[in-house]
Amino acid sequence: MPPPVKHHSKSKVGRRRAHLAKKATNISVCKKCGSPVLGHRACPSCGHYE
């Protein structure tokens, strides 16, 4: 069994962090008033929840 590797190259670290970027938020449109609203939350302008 080889000794444990202690140094990680920049490319190795970059490949590990490739999926850590923030994802864009999914903003949908309220079906009642048409204002933008986040998913699974009540509409901030009219209060409608579907």
N, C-alpha and C positions, 0 to 999 in steps of 0.2 A: 504494500500500500504506500503510495507516495506521500511525502510530507504535505501538510496543508499549505495552500497558496495564501500568502498574506497581502500581496499587492494586486489590486484590480486596475487594469488599464482604463484610460478615459473612454475608449470605445466599448469596453465591457460594461462600464457603469452607464454609459449612454444607452446601450441596448436594453439594460434592465429598466431604465427610466423612460423608455420609449412610450409606455402606456400610462404614465402618470400625469399626462397633461389634462387640464380641466376640460370637461365636455361642455358643449353649448347647451343652455337650458331650453327645454321644449316649451315654448309659449304658444298657447292656443287662443282661440277667440271665443268670447262669451256668446252663447247662442241667443241670449235675450237682448243685450245692449250692444254687442260687437266690440267691446273693449278687450285689450289683451289681458290674459289671466294665466297664472301658472297652473299646472295640472294638480288635481286633487285638492284644490283650495277654492274657497268661495270667491266670487267676483268682487273686487274691491269697490266698484262703482255702484252695482245694483244689488249685490248680496246673493245672487243666484248661484246655486250649487247643483251640478248634475254629475 
